[in-house]
């Protein structure tokens, strides 16, 4: 992984562990880590404030700019959960290896409890999370080259399996819980 075309992009729902797993994988590989949500905050302030003051459409526009920056940086790039909704982002991902991180609703409940995530505000954050994930899941699955579930086991097991996959190792489902490789079609 020495050029932007060698980027590995992490996608998936809120709370799946894209940032924590991405940082550890990048460190293990000795490559840069880029988080689009962190870039948005760095350049524009808190995401929840952007939603309140400027709306979701403005947030998605600045998120798109962060995606472009991240893909140009290369290494391991973590996308915000909704970044894949942008058609240009989906087109850009065709040139990169894409990893879908998933998590079970029962597990994500503890990860997003008391969250300030704008799309989870309201009476039942987990119900909202499940609806958002159900809506986005077909897009995630279409884009992904491989899927790792982060619902159980040590995070380091997912990191190790991800790093092995990035380095060209075979995907061995017995080495990590819930991992699947996208079937390659001729």
N, C-alpha and C positions, 0 to 999 in steps of 0.2 A: 504494500500500500504506500506508494510514493507520489502519486499524483491525484488531482481531484477526480479523475475518472476512476480511481480506485476507492472512492467513497463507499462506505457501508452506511445505509440509512435505516434508522430504527423508527418504525411506525407502530401505532396501536392506540388503544383507548387511554383516557386519563387514569393514572394510578397503576399502570402496568409495569412501571420501573424503567422507562426509557432513559431517563437521566442517570439514575444510579448505576444501571447496568452499562450504559454507554460510556460513562466516565471510567469505570473499571476496565472495560474492554479496550478502550483507547490507551489507557495506561499500560496494560499488558502487551499491547501491540507496538507501543512507542510511537503513536500517531496522535494528531490533534483530535480534540473532542469539541464539537460545536452543538449547542442546544439552542434551537430557534426561539423557544420561550424566553430563555435568558437573554438572547440578543434583542428581542422585543423590549424587555424590561430595561436593558442597558440603554437602548436608544430612545425609548418613548415613555418609560415609567411603568408602574404596575399594570398588569393586564386587566385586573378588575376595574381599575380607574379608567382605562381606555374604553372598556365596554360601557361604563356609565356615562362618560363624557362625550365619546365619539361614536359609539355603537359598534356592533359586530362587524359591519361591512368595512369600517375603517381598520379595525383590528386585523381582519383577514388580509387587507392590502399591505399593512406593515409586516404581517406574518409572512406573506409571500416574498417580500424583500429580504427577510431574514433567511428564508429557505434558499434563495438564490445565493446569498452570501455563504451560507453553510456548505452548499454543494460545491462552491468554488474553493472553499477552504480544504475540503477533502477530509480524510480520516474517518472518524465515526461521527455521524450527524444524527441528532435526535430531533424529530419533528413533533410539534404540538399535535395533539390528537386530531384536530380538524384540518390540519394543513393539507391533507390529501384531498380535500374537497375542491381545491383549486385545480382546474383542468391543466394549466401550465405546469403545476407541480407534478401532477400525475404523468404528464408527458416527459418531464425532466427525469423522473425516477426510472424510466426505461433504460437509461444509460448507467445505472448504478445497481449494486446489490442491495436488495431491500429485505429487511428482517422485521417480521411482525411479532411483537410481544403481546401476549394475551394474559388475562387474569380473570379468575372466576368472580362473579358478583359477591359471593360470600366473603372473599378475601379483600376485594377492593373497598368494601364497607369500612374496614379499619384504616385503610390508606387515605381515604378522602373525607373521613369524618371531620367535621368542623372546618371543612375546606372553604376557601374564599374563591374557588373557581367559579367564574360567572355563570357558566352553563349548568351548574349544579345547585344554584340558589333556589329556594322554595321549600315546600313541605317535605318532600321525600327525595333526598339527593340520590339514593341508590336506584330508585325507580327511574329517575331522570337519566342516570348513568346508563342503566340497562337499555333504555329507549335510544339514547345516542349511539351506544355501541351496536345495537341491532341495526340501526340505520346505516352506520359506517362500515360494518363488518364486511359486506360484499366488496367494497372498494379496497379495504385492507387486504383481503384474501386475494383479490385480483392482482394487486401490486407485489405481493410478497413472494420472495424466492424460498423462504424458509420461515417456519413459525416456532417460537419457543413460548411455552406457558410458564408464567412466573408465580403461579398460585401456591406452589408448595416447594419444600426443600430449600436449602441454602441458596441465596442469590449467587454466591460464588460458583455453584454448579452450573447455573445458566450462563454466567460470564465465561467459564471454562469451555462449555460446549459451543458458545457463540464464537469465541476466539479460535477454537479448533476448526469450526466451519469456515470462518474467514480465511484461515490459513490453508484451506483446501482439503480439510479432512472430511471424511464421510460423516454423514449424519447417522448416528447410532441411537435409536430411541431408547435403548436400555441404559444409556448414560445420563439421561435427563428426563424428568417427568414432563409429559405433555408436548414433546417436540415433534413436529412433523416437517417433512420436506415437501415442497410443492412439486407435484408431478410435472416432469418436463414432457412437452408434446413435440412431436417431430414436425 
